Amino acid sequence: MGRSHARAMLVEAAWAAAKAPGPLHAFFVRIRARRGHQIAAVAVARKLTVLCWHLLTKGEDYLWARPALVANKTRAMQLQDFKPDIRNRKAAGVDQPMPTTLRRCATARY
């Protein structure tokens, strides 16, 4: 039930979660052994939906998040927030080019 586009995205996310190590993968394997892989993917999609609902309504972090991935994402988000504006540099009369690290951050796509 529900919108077909949302359902399709949830099932795609479920397939990705089923391939990654963690509790959702273990749940997928248990259900797949009893009911088949397609039913297991829909079960993981439902579990993922309920999980997202609880995380959003309670404002909590995901308990099983891998710390290295969270640290990388946090760093990428910090770099994304720090985008020097090249137009303001030219308007201010700054003639020297930006350092390469800032140039990479300003042009990177996340």
Buried (B, 14 or more C-beta within 10 A) or exposed (E): EEEEEEBEEBBEBBBEBBEEEBEBBEBBEEBBEEEEEEEBBBBBBEBBBEBEEEEEEEEEEEEEEEEEEEEEEEEEEEBEEEEEEBEEBEEEEEEEEBEEEBEEBBEEEE
